[in-house]
Amino acid sequence: GRHDHFFELGGHSLMVAQFITRVREKFGVTLPLFNVYQTPTVAALAEIILDQQLGQFGSDDVQQAMDDIANLSEAEIDALLAQEHKLLNN
């Protein structure tokens, strides 16, 4: 879920590096390594990513992304996380 702790679920430094690479590829932002260690939940990291995007994109684009994220159900978030987990482990 969006409030699960990355490291308590078995995350480790190699997965952090993979995650940072995927964030850069998918969202066009560079997430500093320390952010994952300081805020290891999807919800907290999403806020950091959106803040960085706000600096890159117009506020209308960011607002639309925030609305899209806010409208995701817990089941949709779980499905997205499961899909990412599957991709990371292949």
Biopython code that builds the backbone (N, CA, C, O; Angstrom):
import numpy as np
from Bio.PDB.StructureBuilder import StructureBuilder

atoms = [
    (1, "GLY", "N", (0.812, -1.178, 0.000)),
    (1, "GLY", "CA", (0.000, 0.000, 0.000)),
    (1, "GLY", "C", (0.863, 1.252, 0.000)),
    (1, "GLY", "O", (2.085, 1.181, 0.132)),
    (2, "ARG", "N", (0.240, 2.347, -0.143)),
    (2, "ARG", "CA", (0.975, 3.608, -0.264)),
    (2, "ARG", "C", (1.683, 4.025, 1.014)),
    (2, "ARG", "O", (2.571, 4.877, 0.967)),
    (3, "HIS", "N", (1.316, 3.451, 2.153)),
    (3, "HIS", "CA", (1.966, 3.829, 3.410)),
    (3, "HIS", "C", (2.870, 2.727, 3.963)),
    (3, "HIS", "O", (3.368, 2.834, 5.084)),
    (4, "ASP", "N", (3.081, 1.670, 3.178)),
    (4, "ASP", "CA", (3.988, 0.604, 3.604)),
    (4, "ASP", "C", (5.422, 1.094, 3.545)),
    (4, "ASP", "O", (5.781, 1.891, 2.679)),
    (5, "HIS", "N", (6.239, 0.613, 4.470)),
    (5, "HIS", "CA", (7.640, 1.005, 4.595)),
    (5, "HIS", "C", (8.483, 0.130, 3.669)),
    (5, "HIS", "O", (8.497, -1.094, 3.797)),
    (6, "PHE", "N", (9.182, 0.770, 2.742)),
    (6, "PHE", "CA", (9.982, 0.085, 1.727)),
    (6, "PHE", "C", (10.939, -0.937, 2.340)),
    (6, "PHE", "O", (11.011, -2.073, 1.870)),
    (7, "PHE", "N", (11.660, -0.554, 3.367)),
    (7, "PHE", "CA", (12.678, -1.427, 3.938)),
    (7, "PHE", "C", (12.088, -2.519, 4.815)),
    (7, "PHE", "O", (12.661, -3.603, 4.921)),
    (8, "GLU", "N", (10.963, -2.251, 5.439)),
    (8, "GLU", "CA", (10.304, -3.285, 6.229)),
    (8, "GLU", "C", (9.725, -4.382, 5.339)),
    (8, "GLU", "O", (9.503, -5.505, 5.791)),
    (9, "LEU", "N", (9.482, -4.047, 4.065)),
    (9, "LEU", "CA", (8.966, -5.036, 3.110)),
    (9, "LEU", "C", (10.086, -5.787, 2.398)),
    (9, "LEU", "O", (9.829, -6.581, 1.492)),
    (10, "GLY", "N", (11.332, -5.537, 2.809)),
    (10, "GLY", "CA", (12.452, -6.254, 2.220)),
    (10, "GLY", "C", (13.272, -5.452, 1.234)),
    (10, "GLY", "O", (14.170, -5.998, 0.594)),
    (11, "GLY", "N", (12.985, -4.169, 1.094)),
    (11, "GLY", "CA", (13.769, -3.322, 0.198)),
    (11, "GLY", "C", (15.207, -3.222, 0.669)),
    (11, "GLY", "O", (15.489, -3.288, 1.865)),
    (12, "HIS", "N", (16.110, -3.062, -0.281)),
    (12, "HIS", "CA", (17.537, -2.939, 0.040)),
    (12, "HIS", "C", (18.187, -1.956, -0.928)),
    (12, "HIS", "O", (17.521, -1.439, -1.826)),
    (13, "SER", "N", (19.467, -1.697, -0.755)),
    (13, "SER", "CA", (20.141, -0.640, -1.506)),
    (13, "SER", "C", (20.098, -0.857, -3.017)),
    (13, "SER", "O", (19.964, 0.114, -3.761)),
    (14, "LEU", "N", (20.206, -2.084, -3.488)),
    (14, "LEU", "CA", (20.131, -2.343, -4.928)),
    (14, "LEU", "C", (18.745, -1.988, -5.464)),
    (14, "LEU", "O", (18.621, -1.425, -6.552)),
    (15, "MET", "N", (17.724, -2.314, -4.713)),
    (15, "MET", "CA", (16.362, -1.970, -5.131)),
    (15, "MET", "C", (16.151, -0.459, -5.122)),
    (15, "MET", "O", (15.418, 0.069, -5.958)),
    (16, "VAL", "N", (16.788, 0.242, -4.181)),
    (16, "VAL", "CA", (16.695, 1.699, -4.148)),
    (16, "VAL", "C", (17.272, 2.269, -5.440)),
    (16, "VAL", "O", (16.676, 3.153, -6.055)),
    (17, "ALA", "N", (18.433, 1.759, -5.851)),
    (17, "ALA", "CA", (19.060, 2.233, -7.093)),
    (17, "ALA", "C", (18.161, 1.961, -8.296)),
    (17, "ALA", "O", (18.030, 2.812, -9.176)),
    (18, "GLN", "N", (17.546, 0.794, -8.340)),
    (18, "GLN", "CA", (16.626, 0.470, -9.433)),
    (18, "GLN", "C", (15.407, 1.382, -9.400)),
    (18, "GLN", "O", (14.941, 1.838, -10.444)),
    (19, "PHE", "N", (14.899, 1.643, -8.222)),
    (19, "PHE", "CA", (13.737, 2.512, -8.067)),
    (19, "PHE", "C", (14.050, 3.926, -8.553)),
    (19, "PHE", "O", (13.259, 4.528, -9.280)),
    (20, "ILE", "N", (15.191, 4.446, -8.154)),
    (20, "ILE", "CA", (15.590, 5.794, -8.559)),
    (20, "ILE", "C", (15.714, 5.879, -10.078)),
    (20, "ILE", "O", (15.315, 6.874, -10.683)),
    (21, "THR", "N", (16.264, 4.841, -10.686)),
    (21, "THR", "CA", (16.387, 4.807, -12.147)),
    (21, "THR", "C", (15.014, 4.803, -12.799)),
    (21, "THR", "O", (14.792, 5.517, -13.776)),
    (22, "ARG", "N", (14.103, 4.018, -12.278)),
    (22, "ARG", "CA", (12.740, 3.959, -12.842)),
    (22, "ARG", "C", (12.000, 5.285, -12.671)),
    (22, "ARG", "O", (11.267, 5.709, -13.565)),
    (23, "VAL", "N", (12.186, 5.924, -11.551)),
    (23, "VAL", "CA", (11.548, 7.234, -11.329)),
    (23, "VAL", "C", (12.069, 8.227, -12.360)),
    (23, "VAL", "O", (11.296, 8.983, -12.948)),
    (24, "ARG", "N", (13.373, 8.222, -12.577)),
    (24, "ARG", "CA", (13.965, 9.134, -13.566)),
    (24, "ARG", "C", (13.406, 8.845, -14.965)),
    (24, "ARG", "O", (13.066, 9.772, -15.700)),
    (25, "GLU", "N", (13.312, 7.564, -15.330)),
    (25, "GLU", "CA", (12.813, 7.189, -16.653)),
    (25, "GLU", "C", (11.332, 7.528, -16.826)),
    (25, "GLU", "O", (10.933, 8.037, -17.873)),
    (26, "LYS", "N", (10.526, 7.253, -15.822)),
    (26, "LYS", "CA", (9.079, 7.412, -15.951)),
    (26, "LYS", "C", (8.579, 8.822, -15.668)),
    (26, "LYS", "O", (7.608, 9.270, -16.278)),
    (27, "PHE", "N", (9.237, 9.527, -14.743)),
    (27, "PHE", "CA", (8.736, 10.826, -14.320)),
    (27, "PHE", "C", (9.650, 11.980, -14.691)),
    (27, "PHE", "O", (9.282, 13.143, -14.525)),
    (28, "GLY", "N", (10.843, 11.670, -15.195)),
    (28, "GLY", "CA", (11.761, 12.711, -15.630)),
    (28, "GLY", "C", (12.346, 13.546, -14.510)),
    (28, "GLY", "O", (12.723, 14.698, -14.723)),
    (29, "VAL", "N", (12.424, 12.973, -13.315)),
    (29, "VAL", "CA", (13.038, 13.676, -12.192)),
    (29, "VAL", "C", (14.119, 12.806, -11.571)),
    (29, "VAL", "O", (14.061, 11.578, -11.629)),
    (30, "THR", "N", (15.095, 13.458, -10.982)),
    (30, "THR", "CA", (16.150, 12.741, -10.282)),
    (30, "THR", "C", (15.844, 12.773, -8.796)),
    (30, "THR", "O", (15.852, 13.830, -8.164)),
    (31, "LEU", "N", (15.578, 11.618, -8.262)),
    (31, "LEU", "CA", (15.245, 11.481, -6.850)),
    (31, "LEU", "C", (16.535, 11.189, -6.091)),
    (31, "LEU", "O", (17.152, 10.146, -6.310)),
    (32, "PRO", "N", (16.956, 12.091, -5.201)),
    (32, "PRO", "CA", (18.175, 11.830, -4.437)),
    (32, "PRO", "C", (18.038, 10.572, -3.575)),
    (32, "PRO", "O", (16.972, 10.293, -3.027)),
    (33, "LEU", "N", (19.114, 9.836, -3.467)),
    (33, "LEU", "CA", (19.139, 8.590, -2.710)),
    (33, "LEU", "C", (18.636, 8.776, -1.281)),
    (33, "LEU", "O", (17.885, 7.948, -0.768)),
    (34, "PHE", "N", (19.052, 9.861, -0.648)),
    (34, "PHE", "CA", (18.674, 10.065, 0.754)),
    (34, "PHE", "C", (17.163, 10.207, 0.931)),
    (34, "PHE", "O", (16.645, 9.927, 2.012)),
    (35, "ASN", "N", (16.438, 10.645, -0.127)),
    (35, "ASN", "CA", (14.983, 10.775, -0.012)),
    (35, "ASN", "C", (14.320, 9.428, 0.252)),
    (35, "ASN", "O", (13.359, 9.344, 1.017)),
    (36, "VAL", "N", (14.827, 8.388, -0.373)),
    (36, "VAL", "CA", (14.235, 7.061, -0.183)),
    (36, "VAL", "C", (14.487, 6.571, 1.241)),
    (36, "VAL", "O", (13.627, 5.928, 1.843)),
    (37, "TYR", "N", (15.654, 6.873, 1.768)),
    (37, "TYR", "CA", (15.963, 6.456, 3.139)),
    (37, "TYR", "C", (15.220, 7.294, 4.175)),
    (37, "TYR", "O", (14.844, 6.782, 5.230)),
    (38, "GLN", "N", (15.006, 8.572, 3.887)),
    (38, "GLN", "CA", (14.315, 9.445, 4.835)),
    (38, "GLN", "C", (12.801, 9.274, 4.778)),
    (38, "GLN", "O", (12.126, 9.393, 5.801)),
    (39, "THR", "N", (12.267, 9.000, 3.600)),
    (39, "THR", "CA", (10.818, 8.906, 3.418)),
    (39, "THR", "C", (10.484, 7.660, 2.610)),
    (39, "THR", "O", (10.117, 7.764, 1.439)),
    (40, "PRO", "N", (10.605, 6.480, 3.218)),
    (40, "PRO", "CA", (10.499, 5.218, 2.464)),
    (40, "PRO", "C", (9.082, 4.687, 2.248)),
    (40, "PRO", "O", (8.858, 3.479, 2.324)),
    (41, "THR", "N", (8.128, 5.575, 1.981)),
    (41, "THR", "CA", (6.783, 5.111, 1.631)),
    (41, "THR", "C", (6.406, 5.708, 0.278)),
    (41, "THR", "O", (6.911, 6.762, -0.109)),
    (42, "VAL", "N", (5.528, 5.034, -0.425)),
    (42, "VAL", "CA", (5.082, 5.517, -1.733)),
    (42, "VAL", "C", (4.432, 6.893, -1.592)),
    (42, "VAL", "O", (4.677, 7.779, -2.410)),
    (43, "ALA", "N", (3.621, 7.073, -0.579)),
    (43, "ALA", "CA", (2.921, 8.348, -0.400)),
    (43, "ALA", "C", (3.905, 9.503, -0.224)),
    (43, "ALA", "O", (3.753, 10.551, -0.851)),
    (44, "ALA", "N", (4.908, 9.312, 0.625)),
    (44, "ALA", "CA", (5.875, 10.382, 0.877)),
    (44, "ALA", "C", (6.751, 10.640, -0.345)),
    (44, "ALA", "O", (7.036, 11.791, -0.675)),
    (45, "LEU", "N", (7.172, 9.586, -1.008)),
    (45, "LEU", "CA", (8.011, 9.753, -2.203)),
    (45, "LEU", "C", (7.229, 10.383, -3.342)),
    (45, "LEU", "O", (7.787, 11.150, -4.127)),
    (46, "ALA", "N", (5.945, 10.068, -3.442)),
    (46, "ALA", "CA", (5.116, 10.681, -4.486)),
    (46, "ALA", "C", (5.060, 12.190, -4.313)),
    (46, "ALA", "O", (5.084, 12.929, -5.297)),
    (47, "GLU", "N", (4.988, 12.649, -3.087)),
    (47, "GLU", "CA", (4.975, 14.087, -2.826)),
    (47, "GLU", "C", (6.284, 14.736, -3.281)),
    (47, "GLU", "O", (6.275, 15.813, -3.877)),
    (48, "ILE", "N", (7.396, 14.082, -2.999)),
    (48, "ILE", "CA", (8.708, 14.617, -3.406)),
    (48, "ILE", "C", (8.798, 14.665, -4.923)),
    (48, "ILE", "O", (9.258, 15.656, -5.491)),
    (49, "ILE", "N", (8.357, 13.591, -5.583)),
    (49, "ILE", "CA", (8.395, 13.539, -7.050)),
    (49, "ILE", "C", (7.516, 14.636, -7.637)),
    (49, "ILE", "O", (7.923, 15.327, -8.571)),
    (50, "LEU", "N", (6.321, 14.798, -7.094)),
    (50, "LEU", "CA", (5.422, 15.838, -7.597)),
    (50, "LEU", "C", (5.995, 17.235, -7.383)),
    (50, "LEU", "O", (5.852, 18.109, -8.237)),
    (51, "ASP", "N", (6.640, 17.439, -6.243)),
    (51, "ASP", "CA", (7.279, 18.738, -6.001)),
    (51, "ASP", "C", (8.357, 19.022, -7.047)),
    (51, "ASP", "O", (8.471, 20.146, -7.535)),
    (52, "GLN", "N", (9.142, 18.009, -7.388)),
    (52, "GLN", "CA", (10.176, 18.193, -8.398)),
    (52, "GLN", "C", (9.548, 18.444, -9.766)),
    (52, "GLN", "O", (10.039, 19.277, -10.529)),
    (53, "GLN", "N", (8.480, 17.740, -10.079)),
    (53, "GLN", "CA", (7.813, 17.944, -11.353)),
    (53, "GLN", "C", (7.206, 19.334, -11.445)),
    (53, "GLN", "O", (7.170, 19.931, -12.521)),
    (54, "LEU", "N", (6.737, 19.843, -10.334)),
    (54, "LEU", "CA", (6.162, 21.181, -10.317)),
    (54, "LEU", "C", (7.172, 22.204, -10.826)),
    (54, "LEU", "O", (6.810, 23.164, -11.506)),
    (55, "GLY", "N", (8.429, 21.990, -10.495)),
    (55, "GLY", "CA", (9.475, 22.884, -10.968)),
    (55, "GLY", "C", (9.763, 22.723, -12.451)),
    (55, "GLY", "O", (10.312, 23.631, -13.076)),
    (56, "GLN", "N", (9.399, 21.576, -13.027)),
    (56, "GLN", "CA", (9.685, 21.288, -14.432)),
    (56, "GLN", "C", (8.501, 21.535, -15.351)),
    (56, "GLN", "O", (8.676, 21.880, -16.519)),
    (57, "PHE", "N", (7.319, 21.361, -14.834)),
    (57, "PHE", "CA", (6.123, 21.434, -15.661)),
    (57, "PHE", "C", (5.207, 22.541, -15.167)),
    (57, "PHE", "O", (5.408, 23.086, -14.082)),
    (58, "GLY", "N", (4.225, 22.864, -15.946)),
    (58, "GLY", "CA", (3.238, 23.849, -15.529)),
    (58, "GLY", "C", (2.390, 23.324, -14.394)),
    (58, "GLY", "O", (2.239, 22.113, -14.231)),
    (59, "SER", "N", (1.847, 24.216, -13.621)),
    (59, "SER", "CA", (1.054, 23.812, -12.463)),
    (59, "SER", "C", (-0.202, 23.038, -12.862)),
    (59, "SER", "O", (-0.680, 22.203, -12.094)),
    (60, "ASP", "N", (-0.748, 23.308, -14.064)),
    (60, "ASP", "CA", (-1.922, 22.559, -14.524)),
    (60, "ASP", "C", (-1.579, 21.087, -14.731)),
    (60, "ASP", "O", (-2.374, 20.208, -14.397)),
    (61, "ASP", "N", (-0.383, 20.817, -15.287)),
    (61, "ASP", "CA", (0.057, 19.437, -15.491)),
    (61, "ASP", "C", (0.216, 18.711, -14.160)),
    (61, "ASP", "O", (-0.200, 17.562, -14.012)),
    (62, "VAL", "N", (0.819, 19.390, -13.206)),
    (62, "VAL", "CA", (1.043, 18.794, -11.895)),
    (62, "VAL", "C", (-0.285, 18.561, -11.189)),
    (62, "VAL", "O", (-0.484, 17.520, -10.563)),
    (63, "GLN", "N", (-1.181, 19.515, -11.286)),
    (63, "GLN", "CA", (-2.488, 19.359, -10.648)),
    (63, "GLN", "C", (-3.230, 18.160, -11.234)),
    (63, "GLN", "O", (-3.871, 17.407, -10.501)),
    (64, "GLN", "N", (-3.146, 17.981, -12.543)),
    (64, "GLN", "CA", (-3.788, 16.831, -13.173)),
    (64, "GLN", "C", (-3.187, 15.524, -12.665)),
    (64, "GLN", "O", (-3.915, 14.570, -12.389)),
    (65, "ALA", "N", (-1.866, 15.477, -12.542)),
    (65, "ALA", "CA", (-1.206, 14.279, -12.027)),
    (65, "ALA", "C", (-1.623, 14.004, -10.588)),
    (65, "ALA", "O", (-1.873, 12.857, -10.217)),
    (66, "MET", "N", (-1.698, 15.047, -9.785)),
    (66, "MET", "CA", (-2.123, 14.880, -8.392)),
    (66, "MET", "C", (-3.562, 14.380, -8.316)),
    (66, "MET", "O", (-3.887, 13.513, -7.505)),
    (67, "ASP", "N", (-4.411, 14.932, -9.163)),
    (67, "ASP", "CA", (-5.803, 14.474, -9.202)),
    (67, "ASP", "C", (-5.872, 13.008, -9.609)),
    (67, "ASP", "O", (-6.631, 12.232, -9.029)),
    (68, "ASP", "N", (-5.076, 12.631, -10.610)),
    (68, "ASP", "CA", (-5.051, 11.241, -11.063)),
    (68, "ASP", "C", (-4.618, 10.305, -9.936)),
    (68, "ASP", "O", (-5.220, 9.253, -9.723)),
    (69, "ILE", "N", (-3.574, 10.699, -9.224)),
    (69, "ILE", "CA", (-3.078, 9.880, -8.123)),
    (69, "ILE", "C", (-4.102, 9.813, -7.002)),
    (69, "ILE", "O", (-4.352, 8.741, -6.450)),
    (70, "ALA", "N", (-4.689, 10.939, -6.665)),
    (70, "ALA", "CA", (-5.674, 10.987, -5.581)),
    (70, "ALA", "C", (-6.889, 10.126, -5.881)),
    (70, "ALA", "O", (-7.545, 9.633, -4.964)),
    (71, "ASN", "N", (-7.192, 9.942, -7.155)),
    (71, "ASN", "CA", (-8.370, 9.168, -7.542)),
    (71, "ASN", "C", (-8.111, 7.673, -7.670)),
    (71, "ASN", "O", (-9.032, 6.903, -7.943)),
    (72, "LEU", "N", (-6.863, 7.262, -7.476)),
    (72, "LEU", "CA", (-6.565, 5.836, -7.522)),
    (72, "LEU", "C", (-7.141, 5.154, -6.285)),
    (72, "LEU", "O", (-7.044, 5.670, -5.172)),
    (73, "SER", "N", (-7.732, 4.007, -6.499)),
    (73, "SER", "CA", (-8.227, 3.235, -5.361)),
    (73, "SER", "C", (-7.059, 2.472, -4.745)),
    (73, "SER", "O", (-6.002, 2.338, -5.361)),
    (74, "GLU", "N", (-7.254, 1.983, -3.544)),
    (74, "GLU", "CA", (-6.220, 1.185, -2.880)),
    (74, "GLU", "C", (-5.902, -0.050, -3.731)),
    (74, "GLU", "O", (-4.745, -0.462, -3.821)),
    (75, "ALA", "N", (-6.923, -0.635, -4.351)),
    (75, "ALA", "CA", (-6.716, -1.808, -5.209)),
    (75, "ALA", "C", (-5.862, -1.451, -6.424)),
    (75, "ALA", "O", (-4.998, -2.234, -6.819)),
    (76, "GLU", "N", (-6.090, -0.278, -7.021)),
    (76, "GLU", "CA", (-5.290, 0.153, -8.175)),
    (76, "GLU", "C", (-3.836, 0.404, -7.770)),
    (76, "GLU", "O", (-2.914, 0.053, -8.506)),
    (77, "ILE", "N", (-3.636, 1.006, -6.610)),
    (77, "ILE", "CA", (-2.285, 1.242, -6.120)),
    (77, "ILE", "C", (-1.588, -0.086, -5.854)),
    (77, "ILE", "O", (-0.430, -0.265, -6.230)),
    (78, "ASP", "N", (-2.283, -1.017, -5.210)),
    (78, "ASP", "CA", (-1.707, -2.336, -4.955)),
    (78, "ASP", "C", (-1.342, -3.040, -6.253)),
    (78, "ASP", "O", (-0.298, -3.687, -6.333)),
    (79, "ALA", "N", (-2.194, -2.923, -7.275)),
    (79, "ALA", "CA", (-1.917, -3.549, -8.565)),
    (79, "ALA", "C", (-0.689, -2.923, -9.223)),
    (79, "ALA", "O", (0.135, -3.635, -9.797)),
    (80, "LEU", "N", (-0.561, -1.600, -9.146)),
    (80, "LEU", "CA", (0.609, -0.927, -9.710)),
    (80, "LEU", "C", (1.886, -1.332, -8.986)),
    (80, "LEU", "O", (2.918, -1.562, -9.617)),
    (81, "LEU", "N", (1.814, -1.420, -7.662)),
    (81, "LEU", "CA", (2.979, -1.839, -6.888)),
    (81, "LEU", "C", (3.354, -3.285, -7.201)),
    (81, "LEU", "O", (4.537, -3.610, -7.301)),
    (82, "ALA", "N", (2.363, -4.146, -7.355)),
    (82, "ALA", "CA", (2.637, -5.539, -7.701)),
    (82, "ALA", "C", (3.279, -5.634, -9.081)),
    (82, "ALA", "O", (4.191, -6.432, -9.297)),
    (83, "GLN", "N", (2.797, -4.818, -10.009)),
    (83, "GLN", "CA", (3.372, -4.801, -11.356)),
    (83, "GLN", "C", (4.831, -4.344, -11.310)),
    (83, "GLN", "O", (5.684, -4.949, -11.960)),
    (84, "GLU", "N", (5.125, -3.299, -10.563)),
    (84, "GLU", "CA", (6.497, -2.818, -10.422)),
    (84, "GLU", "C", (7.373, -3.868, -9.765)),
    (84, "GLU", "O", (8.512, -4.084, -10.179)),
    (85, "HIS", "N", (6.832, -4.528, -8.724)),
    (85, "HIS", "CA", (7.584, -5.574, -8.034)),
    (85, "HIS", "C", (7.942, -6.691, -9.015)),
    (85, "HIS", "O", (9.064, -7.197, -9.015)),
    (86, "LYS", "N", (6.986, -7.062, -9.837)),
    (86, "LYS", "CA", (7.218, -8.121, -10.823)),
    (86, "LYS", "C", (8.290, -7.678, -11.823)),
    (86, "LYS", "O", (9.170, -8.464, -12.175)),
    (87, "LEU", "N", (8.221, -6.433, -12.278)),
    (87, "LEU", "CA", (9.229, -5.933, -13.213)),
    (87, "LEU", "C", (10.620, -5.886, -12.591)),
    (87, "LEU", "O", (11.608, -6.196, -13.255)),
    (88, "LEU", "N", (10.699, -5.507, -11.338)),
    (88, "LEU", "CA", (11.993, -5.422, -10.652)),
    (88, "LEU", "C", (12.617, -6.793, -10.448)),
    (88, "LEU", "O", (13.840, -6.923, -10.394)),
    (89, "ASN", "N", (11.784, -7.806, -10.336)),
    (89, "ASN", "CA", (12.304, -9.150, -10.059)),
    (89, "ASN", "C", (12.506, -9.996, -11.305)),
    (89, "ASN", "O", (12.837, -11.177, -11.202)),
    (90, "ASN", "N", (12.313, -9.414, -12.470)),
    (90, "ASN", "CA", (12.550, -10.159, -13.719)),
    (90, "ASN", "C", (13.875, -9.803, -14.311)),
    (90, "ASN", "O", (14.244, -10.330, -15.360)),
]
sb = StructureBuilder()
sb.init_structure("model")
sb.init_model(0)
sb.init_chain("A")
sb.init_seg("    ")
for serial, (resi, resn, name, xyz) in enumerate(atoms, 1):
    if name == "N":
        sb.init_residue(resn, " ", resi, " ")
    sb.init_atom(name, np.array(xyz, "f"), 0.0, 1.0, " ", f" {name:<3s}", serial, name[0])
structure = sb.get_structure()
